[in-house]
Amino acid sequence: MTDYDVENPTTFTPEDIEGSKVMAGLAYLLFFLPLVVCPNSPFGRYHANQALLLFLLGFGGSVVLSIIPVIGWILLPFFALGVFLLGVLGLINGFTGNGKALPIIGKYQLIK
């Protein structure tokens, strides 16, 4: 299994990108999909990692904001919109074969 570098996404080969960019895009709907369909693809694993980070941010942030009375409830729709926009950005990056990290959360690596 070839590893990828979160800080330097240009390490992906064109063959790897072409072979797994559909799964990379779909990762933002089901983050584990590239791990099942193309487990040896660094590009697929990279986008699975980005999608997992986005999922954890969305889930954790929603739980925290829903617990905070009034202010949290007011901020929750704006937070959800931000997570949605990050998801759309990731989806576009995956389908177009782009290895750019998502803003704010993209520098972290959970899936090696």
N, CA, C and O atoms as a printed pandas DataFrame, in Angstrom:
     atom_number atom_name residue_name chain_id  residue_number  x_coord  y_coord  z_coord
0              1         N          MET        A               1    0.828   -1.167    0.000
1              2        CA          MET        A               1    0.000    0.000    0.000
2              3         C          MET        A               1    0.882    1.244    0.000
3              4         O          MET        A               1    1.725    1.414    0.881
4              5         N          THR        A               2    0.691    2.088   -0.964
5              6        CA          THR        A               2    1.454    3.324   -1.044
6              7         C          THR        A               2    0.805    4.366   -0.151
7              8         O          THR        A               2   -0.416    4.524   -0.148
8              9         N          ASP        A               3    1.627    5.070    0.603
9             10        CA          ASP        A               3    1.119    6.099    1.498
10            11         C          ASP        A               3    0.982    7.416    0.735
11            12         O          ASP        A               3    1.539    7.558   -0.353
12            13         N          TYR        A               4    0.269    8.352    1.279
13            14        CA          TYR        A               4    0.119    9.674    0.679
14            15         C          TYR        A               4    0.537   10.716    1.697
15            16         O          TYR        A               4    0.615   10.444    2.895
16            17         N          ASP        A               5    0.801   11.901    1.204
17            18        CA          ASP        A               5    1.248   12.996    2.054
18            19         C          ASP        A               5    0.176   14.082    2.044
19            20         O          ASP        A               5   -0.098   14.673    1.000
20            21         N          VAL        A               6   -0.428   14.346    3.194
21            22        CA          VAL        A               6   -1.485   15.355    3.286
22            23         C          VAL        A               6   -0.960   16.733    2.917
23            24         O          VAL        A               6   -1.672   17.527    2.302
24            25         N          GLU        A               7    0.278   17.019    3.288
25            26        CA          GLU        A               7    0.857   18.335    3.018
26            27         C          GLU        A               7    1.244   18.513    1.551
27            28         O          GLU        A               7    1.335   19.645    1.074
28            29         N          ASN        A               8    1.473   17.419    0.831
29            30        CA          ASN        A               8    1.912   17.496   -0.560
30            31         C          ASN        A               8    1.081   16.542   -1.412
31            32         O          ASN        A               8    1.536   15.440   -1.717
32            33         N          PRO        A               9   -0.144   16.948   -1.808
33            34        CA          PRO        A               9   -1.004   16.050   -2.563
34            35         C          PRO        A               9   -0.576   15.841   -4.015
35            36         O          PRO        A               9   -1.244   15.109   -4.745
36            37         N          THR        A              10    0.504   16.454   -4.446
37            38        CA          THR        A              10    0.949   16.275   -5.827
38            39         C          THR        A              10    1.659   14.943   -6.023
39            40         O          THR        A              10    2.126   14.657   -7.126
40            41         N          THR        A              11    1.753   14.124   -4.985
41            42        CA          THR        A              11    2.429   12.840   -5.087
42            43         C          THR        A              11    1.570   11.775   -5.759
43            44         O          THR        A              11    2.033   10.650   -5.943
44            45         N          PHE        A              12    0.349   12.092   -6.125
45            46        CA          PHE        A              12   -0.534   11.124   -6.769
46            47         C          PHE        A              12   -0.148   10.959   -8.230
47            48         O          PHE        A              12    0.164   11.936   -8.911
48            49         N          THR        A              13   -0.170    9.727   -8.708
49            50        CA          THR        A              13    0.144    9.470  -10.116
50            51         C          THR        A              13   -1.110    9.716  -10.958
51            52         O          THR        A              13   -2.227    9.547  -10.468
52            53         N          PRO        A              14   -0.934   10.112  -12.214
53            54        CA          PRO        A              14   -2.100   10.323  -13.086
54            55         C          PRO        A              14   -2.951    9.058  -13.242
55            56         O          PRO        A              14   -4.174    9.142  -13.345
56            57         N          GLU        A              15   -2.307    7.891  -13.258
57            58        CA          GLU        A              15   -3.056    6.636  -13.388
58            59         C          GLU        A              15   -3.930    6.401  -12.155
59            60         O          GLU        A              15   -5.075    5.962  -12.264
60            61         N          ASP        A              16   -3.373    6.700  -10.990
61            62        CA          ASP        A              16   -4.117    6.527   -9.745
62            63         C          ASP        A              16   -5.312    7.474   -9.707
63            64         O          ASP        A              16   -6.408    7.081   -9.307
64            65         N          ILE        A              17   -5.102    8.709  -10.120
65            66        CA          ILE        A              17   -6.185    9.697  -10.118
66            67         C          ILE        A              17   -7.289    9.269  -11.076
67            68         O          ILE        A              17   -8.465    9.292  -10.711
68            69         N          GLU        A              18   -6.928    8.880  -12.294
69            70        CA          GLU        A              18   -7.924    8.466  -13.283
70            71         C          GLU        A              18   -8.694    7.235  -12.827
71            72         O          GLU        A              18   -9.898    7.128  -13.057
72            73         N          GLY        A              19   -7.997    6.308  -12.180
73            74        CA          GLY        A              19   -8.634    5.067  -11.767
74            75         C          GLY        A              19   -9.544    5.187  -10.565
75            76         O          GLY        A              19  -10.391    4.322  -10.342
76            77         N          SER        A              20   -9.388    6.237   -9.791
77            78        CA          SER        A              20  -10.178    6.305   -8.550
78            79         C          SER        A              20  -10.857    7.649   -8.311
79            80         O          SER        A              20  -11.312    7.908   -7.197
80            81         N          LYS        A              21  -10.939    8.509   -9.321
81            82        CA          LYS        A              21  -11.533    9.819   -9.046
82            83         C          LYS        A              21  -13.049    9.764   -8.843
83            84         O          LYS        A              21  -13.604   10.613   -8.146
84            85         N          VAL        A              22  -13.719    8.788   -9.435
85            86        CA          VAL        A              22  -15.157    8.660   -9.178
86            87         C          VAL        A              22  -15.386    8.252   -7.723
87            88         O          VAL        A              22  -16.247    8.809   -7.043
88            89         N          MET        A              23  -14.613    7.281   -7.255
89            90        CA          MET        A              23  -14.730    6.858   -5.859
90            91         C          MET        A              23  -14.302    7.976   -4.910
91            92         O          MET        A              23  -14.863    8.121   -3.824
92            93         N          ALA        A              24  -13.312    8.763   -5.319
93            94        CA          ALA        A              24  -12.869    9.890   -4.490
94            95         C          ALA        A              24  -13.988   10.916   -4.342
95            96         O          ALA        A              24  -14.184   11.471   -3.261
96            97         N          GLY        A              25  -14.718   11.168   -5.417
97            98        CA          GLY        A              25  -15.846   12.091   -5.335
98            99         C          GLY        A              25  -16.982   11.542   -4.487
99           100         O          GLY        A              25  -17.596   12.265   -3.702
100          101         N          LEU        A              26  -17.255   10.244   -4.659
101          102        CA          LEU        A              26  -18.331    9.619   -3.890
102          103         C          LEU        A              26  -17.982    9.462   -2.414
103          104         O          LEU        A              26  -18.862    9.215   -1.590
104          105         N          ALA        A              27  -16.709    9.603   -2.082
105          106        CA          ALA        A              27  -16.285    9.496   -0.680
106          107         C          ALA        A              27  -16.987   10.527    0.190
107          108         O          ALA        A              27  -17.178   10.292    1.383
108          109         N          TYR        A              28  -17.370   11.650   -0.371
109          110        CA          TYR        A              28  -18.006   12.701    0.419
110          111         C          TYR        A              28  -19.476   12.388    0.706
111          112         O          TYR        A              28  -20.135   13.104    1.461
112          113         N          LEU        A              29  -19.985   11.308    0.096
113          114        CA          LEU        A              29  -21.310   10.808    0.444
114          115         C          LEU        A              29  -21.197    9.639    1.424
115          116         O          LEU        A              29  -21.953    9.555    2.392
116          117         N          LEU        A              30  -20.241    8.733    1.163
117          118        CA          LEU        A              30  -19.935    7.597    2.048
118          119         C          LEU        A              30  -18.425    7.508    2.159
119          120         O          LEU        A              30  -17.771    7.008    1.244
120          121         N          PHE        A              31  -17.862    7.979    3.252
121          122        CA          PHE        A              31  -16.408    8.134    3.348
122          123         C          PHE        A              31  -15.642    6.828    3.192
123          124         O          PHE        A              31  -14.487    6.849    2.769
124          125         N          PHE        A              32  -16.247    5.698    3.517
125          126        CA          PHE        A              32  -15.528    4.425    3.461
126          127         C          PHE        A              32  -15.552    3.783    2.077
127          128         O          PHE        A              32  -14.881    2.774    1.866
128          129         N          LEU        A              33  -16.303    4.336    1.135
129          130        CA          LEU        A              33  -16.431    3.741   -0.195
130          131         C          LEU        A              33  -15.097    3.547   -0.909
131          132         O          LEU        A              33  -14.863    2.451   -1.420
132          133         N          PRO        A              34  -14.205    4.538   -0.980
133          134        CA          PRO        A              34  -12.914    4.301   -1.641
134          135         C          PRO        A              34  -12.058    3.272   -0.913
135          136         O          PRO        A              34  -11.239    2.599   -1.539
136          137         N          LEU        A              35  -12.235    3.142    0.386
137          138        CA          LEU        A              35  -11.459    2.168    1.152
138          139         C          LEU        A              35  -11.882    0.743    0.813
139          140         O          LEU        A              35  -11.086   -0.188    0.936
140          141         N          VAL        A              36  -13.126    0.572    0.390
141          142        CA          VAL        A              36  -13.635   -0.749    0.026
142          143         C          VAL        A              36  -13.368   -1.043   -1.447
143          144         O          VAL        A              36  -12.914   -2.136   -1.787
144          145         N          VAL        A              37  -13.648   -0.075   -2.327
145          146        CA          VAL        A              37  -13.561   -0.305   -3.767
146          147         C          VAL        A              37  -12.126   -0.239   -4.280
147          148         O          VAL        A              37  -11.724   -1.082   -5.082
148          149         N          CYS        A              38  -11.360    0.731   -3.841
149          150        CA          CYS        A              38   -9.969    0.872   -4.309
150          151         C          CYS        A              38   -9.046    1.090   -3.105
151          152         O          CYS        A              38   -8.537    2.193   -2.910
152          153         N          PRO        A              39   -8.828    0.043   -2.297
153          154        CA          PRO        A              39   -8.069    0.206   -1.051
154          155         C          PRO        A              39   -6.591    0.527   -1.244
155          156         O          PRO        A              39   -5.959    1.041   -0.321
156          157         N          ASN        A              40   -6.026    0.242   -2.404
157          158        CA          ASN        A              40   -4.601    0.497   -2.642
158          159         C          ASN        A              40   -4.343    1.829   -3.332
159          160         O          ASN        A              40   -3.207    2.120   -3.708
160          161         N          SER        A              41   -5.372    2.633   -3.502
161          162        CA          SER        A              41   -5.233    3.912   -4.186
162          163         C          SER        A              41   -4.946    5.027   -3.183
163          164         O          SER        A              41   -5.795    5.335   -2.346
164          165         N          PRO        A              42   -3.763    5.635   -3.257
165          166        CA          PRO        A              42   -3.481    6.765   -2.359
166          167         C          PRO        A              42   -4.452    7.931   -2.557
167          168         O          PRO        A              42   -4.820    8.604   -1.595
168          169         N          PHE        A              43   -4.866    8.169   -3.807
169          170        CA          PHE        A              43   -5.802    9.260   -4.091
170          171         C          PHE        A              43   -7.165    8.975   -3.455
171          172         O          PHE        A              43   -7.777    9.868   -2.870
172          173         N          GLY        A              44   -7.631    7.748   -3.568
173          174        CA          GLY        A              44   -8.901    7.371   -2.951
174          175         C          GLY        A              44   -8.843    7.454   -1.438
175          176         O          GLY        A              44   -9.782    7.938   -0.805
176          177         N          ARG        A              45   -7.743    6.982   -0.847
177          178        CA          ARG        A              45   -7.587    7.044    0.606
178          179         C          ARG        A              45   -7.477    8.490    1.086
179          180         O          ARG        A              45   -7.977    8.832    2.158
180          181         N          TYR        A              46   -6.822    9.335    0.292
181          182        CA          TYR        A              46   -6.697   10.751    0.642
182          183         C          TYR        A              46   -8.084   11.392    0.765
183          184         O          TYR        A              46   -8.371   12.091    1.737
184          185         N          HIS        A              47   -8.936   11.143   -0.231
185          186        CA          HIS        A              47  -10.272   11.744   -0.191
186          187         C          HIS        A              47  -11.168   11.060    0.840
187          188         O          HIS        A              47  -12.062   11.702    1.392
188          189         N          ALA        A              48  -10.948    9.777    1.110
189          190        CA          ALA        A              48  -11.678    9.113    2.193
190          191         C          ALA        A              48  -11.316    9.766    3.524
191          192         O          ALA        A              48  -12.180    9.962    4.379
192          193         N          ASN        A              49  -10.049   10.099    3.698
193          194        CA          ASN        A              49   -9.602   10.792    4.912
194          195         C          ASN        A              49  -10.253   12.168    5.021
195          196         O          ASN        A              49  -10.735   12.547    6.089
196          197         N          GLN        A              50  -10.268   12.910    3.928
197          198        CA          GLN        A              50  -10.881   14.236    3.944
198          199         C          GLN        A              50  -12.373   14.132    4.283
199          200         O          GLN        A              50  -12.900   14.937    5.051
200          201         N          ALA        A              51  -13.043   13.138    3.705
201          202        CA          ALA        A              51  -14.474   12.957    3.956
202          203         C          ALA        A              51  -14.735   12.529    5.400
203          204         O          ALA        A              51  -15.710   12.971    6.007
204          205         N          LEU        A              52  -13.878   11.676    5.952
205          206        CA          LEU        A              52  -14.030   11.264    7.349
206          207         C          LEU        A              52  -13.859   12.466    8.283
207          208         O          LEU        A              52  -14.616   12.626    9.240
208          209         N          LEU        A              53  -12.876   13.296    8.004
209          210        CA          LEU        A              53  -12.681   14.509    8.808
210          211         C          LEU        A              53  -13.911   15.410    8.743
211          212         O          LEU        A              53  -14.341   15.963    9.755
212          213         N          LEU        A              54  -14.467   15.552    7.553
213          214        CA          LEU        A              54  -15.650   16.389    7.379
214          215         C          LEU        A              54  -16.844   15.795    8.127
215          216         O          LEU        A              54  -17.616   16.522    8.753
216          217         N          PHE        A              55  -16.990   14.478    8.059
217          218        CA          PHE        A              55  -18.073   13.807    8.783
218          219         C          PHE        A              55  -17.942   14.030   10.291
219          220         O          PHE        A              55  -18.918   14.364   10.963
220          221         N          LEU        A              56  -16.737   13.842   10.811
221          222        CA          LEU        A              56  -16.517   14.022   12.251
222          223         C          LEU        A              56  -16.759   15.466   12.678
223          224         O          LEU        A              56  -17.336   15.718   13.737
224          225         N          LEU        A              57  -16.317   16.415   11.851
225          226        CA          LEU        A              57  -16.569   17.827   12.148
226          227         C          LEU        A              57  -18.066   18.107   12.167
227          228         O          LEU        A              57  -18.570   18.748   13.090
228          229         N          GLY        A              58  -18.774   17.631   11.155
229          230        CA          GLY        A              58  -20.212   17.867   11.079
230          231         C          GLY        A              58  -20.968   17.242   12.233
231          232         O          GLY        A              58  -21.843   17.871   12.829
232          233         N          PHE        A              59  -20.627   15.997   12.548
233          234        CA          PHE        A              59  -21.307   15.304   13.642
234          235         C          PHE        A              59  -20.998   15.960   14.986
235          236         O          PHE        A              59  -21.904   16.276   15.757
236          237         N          GLY        A              60  -19.719   16.158   15.253
237          238        CA          GLY        A              60  -19.312   16.749   16.529
238          239         C          GLY        A              60  -19.836   18.157   16.712
239          240         O          GLY        A              60  -20.342   18.508   17.778
240          241         N          GLY        A              61  -19.716   18.962   15.673
241          242        CA          GLY        A              61  -20.192   20.340   15.760
242          243         C          GLY        A              61  -21.695   20.423   15.942
243          244         O          GLY        A              61  -22.185   21.274   16.684
244          245         N          SER        A              62  -22.433   19.546   15.271
245          246        CA          SER        A              62  -23.888   19.539   15.417
246          247         C          SER        A              62  -24.304   19.143   16.827
247          248         O          SER        A              62  -25.225   19.730   17.396
248          249         N          VAL        A              63  -23.626   18.151   17.389
249          250        CA          VAL        A              63  -23.942   17.727   18.756
250          251         C          VAL        A              63  -23.673   18.867   19.734
251          252         O          VAL        A              63  -24.510   19.177   20.581
252          253         N          VAL        A              64  -22.511   19.483   19.614
253          254        CA          VAL        A              64  -22.150   20.566   20.539
254          255         C          VAL        A              64  -23.105   21.747   20.394
255          256         O          VAL        A              64  -23.589   22.279   21.392
256          257         N          LEU        A              65  -23.376   22.157   19.161
257          258        CA          LEU        A              65  -24.248   23.321   18.965
258          259         C          LEU        A              65  -25.691   23.035   19.353
259          260         O          LEU        A              65  -26.405   23.949   19.767
260          261         N          SER        A              66  -26.137   21.794   19.231
261          262        CA          SER        A              66  -27.517   21.496   19.617
262          263         C          SER        A              66  -27.687   21.436   21.134
263          264         O          SER        A              66  -28.801   21.582   21.638
264          265         N          ILE        A              67  -26.594   21.223   21.864
265          266        CA          ILE        A              67  -26.662   21.199   23.330
266          267         C          ILE        A              67  -26.691   22.614   23.904
267          268         O          ILE        A              67  -27.321   22.855   24.934
268          269         N          ILE        A              68  -26.014   23.544   23.245
269          270        CA          ILE        A              68  -25.935   24.926   23.733
270          271         C          ILE        A              68  -27.276   25.622   23.469
271          272         O          ILE        A              68  -27.690   25.746   22.317
272          273         N          PRO        A              69  -27.953   26.075   24.526
273          274        CA          PRO        A              69  -29.254   26.715   24.332
274          275         C          PRO        A              69  -29.143   28.045   23.582
275          276         O          PRO        A              69  -28.154   28.765   23.717
276          277         N          VAL        A              70  -30.125   28.342   22.825
277          278        CA          VAL        A              70  -30.371   29.572   22.077
278          279         C          VAL        A              70  -29.239   29.924   21.107
279          280         O          VAL        A              70  -29.446   29.846   19.896
280          281         N          ILE        A              71  -28.066   30.303   21.584
281          282        CA          ILE        A              71  -26.979   30.708   20.681
282          283         C          ILE        A              71  -26.561   29.541   19.786
283          284         O          ILE        A              71  -26.340   29.720   18.588
284          285         N          GLY        A              72  -26.456   28.356   20.367
285          286        CA          GLY        A              72  -26.108   27.179   19.581
286          287         C          GLY        A              72  -27.158   26.875   18.536
287          288         O          GLY        A              72  -26.834   26.507   17.407
288          289         N          TRP        A              73  -28.414   27.028   18.913
289          290        CA          TRP        A              73  -29.500   26.763   17.978
290          291         C          TRP        A              73  -29.514   27.784   16.844
291          292         O          TRP        A              73  -29.895   27.461   15.719
292          293         N          ILE        A              74  -29.108   28.990   17.133
293          294        CA          ILE        A              74  -29.032   30.022   16.090
294          295         C          ILE        A              74  -27.849   29.756   15.162
295          296         O          ILE        A              74  -27.955   29.946   13.951
296          297         N          LEU        A              75  -26.723   29.315   15.727
297          298        CA          LEU        A              75  -25.515   29.075   14.927
298          299         C          LEU        A              75  -25.564   27.773   14.130
299          300         O          LEU        A              75  -24.861   27.638   13.128
300          301         N          LEU        A              76  -26.381   26.818   14.559
301          302        CA          LEU        A              76  -26.413   25.500   13.935
302          303         C          LEU        A              76  -26.699   25.531   12.427
303          304         O          LEU        A              76  -26.010   24.828   11.687
304          305         N          PRO        A              77  -27.668   26.301   11.930
305          306        CA          PRO        A              77  -27.891   26.329   10.477
306          307         C          PRO        A              77  -26.692   26.881    9.696
307          308         O          PRO        A              77  -26.402   26.415    8.595
308          309         N          PHE        A              78  -26.009   27.857   10.254
309          310        CA          PHE        A              78  -24.836   28.414    9.579
310          311         C          PHE        A              78  -23.693   27.403    9.561
311          312         O          PHE        A              78  -22.966   27.288    8.573
312          313         N          PHE        A              79  -23.544   26.680   10.657
313          314        CA          PHE        A              79  -22.537   25.622   10.727
314          315         C          PHE        A              79  -22.851   24.532    9.703
315          316         O          PHE        A              79  -21.963   24.069    8.987
316          317         N          ALA        A              80  -24.115   24.130    9.640
317          318        CA          ALA        A              80  -24.522   23.089    8.692
318          319         C          ALA        A              80  -24.279   23.539    7.254
319          320         O          ALA        A              80  -23.852   22.740    6.420
320          321         N          LEU        A              81  -24.541   24.792    6.961
321          322        CA          LEU        A              81  -24.281   25.320    5.623
322          323         C          LEU        A              81  -22.791   25.276    5.309
323          324         O          LEU        A              81  -22.403   24.917    4.197
324          325         N          GLY        A              82  -21.954   25.638    6.277
325          326        CA          GLY        A              82  -20.504   25.581    6.084
326          327         C          GLY        A              82  -20.015   24.169    5.821
327          328         O          GLY        A              82  -19.182   23.956    4.941
328          329         N          VAL        A              83  -20.525   23.200    6.576
329          330        CA          VAL        A              83  -20.141   21.800    6.368
330          331         C          VAL        A              83  -20.621   21.329    4.999
331          332         O          VAL        A              83  -19.905   20.612    4.301
332          333         N          PHE        A              84  -21.825   21.728    4.617
333          334        CA          PHE        A              84  -22.353   21.367    3.298
334          335         C          PHE        A              84  -21.469   21.919    2.182
335          336         O          PHE        A              84  -21.160   21.212    1.223
336          337         N          LEU        A              85  -21.066   23.181    2.308
337          338        CA          LEU        A              85  -20.213   23.792    1.284
338          339         C          LEU        A              85  -18.844   23.119    1.222
339          340         O          LEU        A              85  -18.292   22.947    0.134
340          341         N          LEU        A              86  -18.291   22.737    2.366
341          342        CA          LEU        A              86  -17.029   21.991    2.366
342          343         C          LEU        A              86  -17.211   20.638    1.684
343          344         O          LEU        A              86  -16.321   20.175    0.971
344          345         N          GLY        A              87  -18.356   20.009    1.903
345          346        CA          GLY        A              87  -18.649   18.738    1.244
346          347         C          GLY        A              87  -18.746   18.883   -0.262
347          348         O          GLY        A              87  -18.235   18.043   -1.003
348          349         N          VAL        A              88  -19.393   19.934   -0.716
349          350        CA          VAL        A              88  -19.491   20.185   -2.162
350          351         C          VAL        A              88  -18.109   20.455   -2.746
351          352         O          VAL        A              88  -17.786   19.967   -3.829
352          353         N          LEU        A              89  -17.299   21.224   -2.039
353          354        CA          LEU        A              89  -15.930   21.496   -2.488
354          355         C          LEU        A              89  -15.131   20.198   -2.591
355          356         O          LEU        A              89  -14.422   19.979   -3.574
356          357         N          GLY        A              90  -15.243   19.347   -1.588
357          358        CA          GLY        A              90  -14.550   18.065   -1.620
358          359         C          GLY        A              90  -15.045   17.176   -2.740
359          360         O          GLY        A              90  -14.248   16.520   -3.411
360          361         N          LEU        A              91  -16.348   17.146   -2.949
361          362        CA          LEU        A              91  -16.942   16.361   -4.025
362          363         C          LEU        A              91  -16.398   16.809   -5.375
363          364         O          LEU        A              91  -16.033   15.978   -6.207
364          365         N          ILE        A              92  -16.343   18.100   -5.592
365          366        CA          ILE        A              92  -15.805   18.641   -6.843
366          367         C          ILE        A              92  -14.327   18.291   -6.980
367          368         O          ILE        A              92  -13.884   17.886   -8.055
368          369         N          ASN        A              93  -13.560   18.443   -5.899
369          370        CA          ASN        A              93  -12.139   18.086   -5.939
370          371         C          ASN        A              93  -11.946   16.616   -6.277
371          372         O          ASN        A              93  -11.060   16.272   -7.059
372          373         N          GLY        A              94  -12.758   15.753   -5.703
373          374        CA          GLY        A              94  -12.632   14.327   -5.968
374          375         C          GLY        A              94  -12.965   13.976   -7.403
375          376         O          GLY        A              94  -12.209   13.253   -8.052
376          377         N          PHE        A              95  -14.086   14.477   -7.913
377          378        CA          PHE        A              95  -14.509   14.145   -9.274
378          379         C          PHE        A              95  -13.604   14.750  -10.344
379          380         O          PHE        A              95  -13.477   14.187  -11.431
380          381         N          THR        A              96  -12.980   15.878  -10.055
381          382        CA          THR        A              96  -12.104   16.503  -11.057
382          383         C          THR        A              96  -10.661   16.030  -10.952
383          384         O          THR        A              96   -9.813   16.439  -11.745
384          385         N          GLY        A              97  -10.377   15.170   -9.977
385          386        CA          GLY        A              97   -9.015   14.658   -9.834
386          387         C          GLY        A              97   -8.081   15.622   -9.138
387          388         O          GLY        A              97   -6.862   15.527   -9.283
388          389         N          ASN        A              98   -8.638   16.544   -8.387
389          390        CA          ASN        A              98   -7.839   17.542   -7.686
390          391         C          ASN        A              98   -7.504   17.030   -6.282
391          392         O          ASN        A              98   -8.374   16.501   -5.590
392          393         N          GLY        A              99   -6.268   17.183   -5.871
393          394        CA          GLY        A              99   -5.835   16.705   -4.565
394          395         C          GLY        A              99   -5.700   17.797   -3.528
395          396         O          GLY        A              99   -4.908   17.664   -2.595
396          397         N          LYS        A             100   -6.459   18.884   -3.669
397          398        CA          LYS        A             100   -6.358   19.977   -2.693
398          399         C          LYS        A             100   -7.064   19.608   -1.398
399          400         O          LYS        A             100   -8.133   18.997   -1.408
400          401         N          ALA        A             101   -6.452   19.988   -0.287
401          402        CA          ALA        A             101   -7.041   19.721    1.024
402          403         C          ALA        A             101   -8.195   20.682    1.285
403          404         O          ALA        A             101   -8.203   21.813    0.797
404          405         N          LEU        A             102   -9.159   20.216    2.056
405          406        CA          LEU        A             102  -10.259   21.082    2.453
406          407         C          LEU        A             102   -9.744   22.165    3.394
407          408         O          LEU        A             102   -8.836   21.911    4.186
408          409         N          PRO        A             103  -10.305   23.362    3.320
409          410        CA          PRO        A             103   -9.876   24.421    4.236
410          411         C          PRO        A             103  -10.108   24.020    5.696
411          412         O          PRO        A             103  -11.072   23.319    6.007
412          413         N          ILE        A             104   -9.257   24.449    6.550
413          414        CA          ILE        A             104   -9.303   24.285    8.006
414          415         C          ILE        A             104   -9.023   22.850    8.456
415          416         O          ILE        A             104   -8.101   22.636    9.243
416          417         N          ILE        A             105   -9.781   21.867    7.989
417          418        CA          ILE        A             105   -9.637   20.500    8.502
418          419         C          ILE        A             105   -8.746   19.616    7.646
419          420         O          ILE        A             105   -8.358   18.533    8.085
420          421         N          GLY        A             106   -8.415   20.042    6.451
421          422        CA          GLY        A             106   -7.734   19.183    5.494
422          423         C          GLY        A             106   -6.317   18.780    5.829
423          424         O          GLY        A             106   -5.791   17.850    5.219
424          425         N          LYS        A             107   -5.686   19.436    6.764
425          426        CA          LYS        A             107   -4.283   19.131    7.054
426          427         C          LYS        A             107   -4.115   17.948    8.003
427          428         O          LYS        A             107   -2.994   17.484    8.214
428          429         N          TYR        A             108   -5.199   17.459    8.572
429          430        CA          TYR        A             108   -5.121   16.344    9.516
430          431         C          TYR        A             108   -5.269   15.015    8.786
431          432         O          TYR        A             108   -5.937   14.933    7.755
432          433         N          GLN        A             109   -4.647   13.984    9.324
433          434        CA          GLN        A             109   -4.674   12.677    8.677
434          435         C          GLN        A             109   -5.097   11.615    9.689
435          436         O          GLN        A             109   -4.385   11.353   10.658
436          437         N          LEU        A             110   -6.256   11.006    9.458
437          438        CA          LEU        A             110   -6.741    9.918   10.299
438          439         C          LEU        A             110   -6.554    8.571    9.614
439          440         O          LEU        A             110   -6.275    7.567   10.271
440          441         N          ILE        A             111   -6.709    8.551    8.299
441          442        CA          ILE        A             111   -6.551    7.326    7.516
442          443         C          ILE        A             111   -5.186    7.367    6.872
443          444         O          ILE        A             111   -4.893    8.266    6.083
444          445         N          LYS        A             112   -4.357    6.413    7.197
445          446        CA          LYS        A             112   -2.988    6.370    6.648
446          447         C          LYS        A             112   -2.983    5.735    5.277
447          448         O          LYS        A             112   -1.926    5.612    4.658
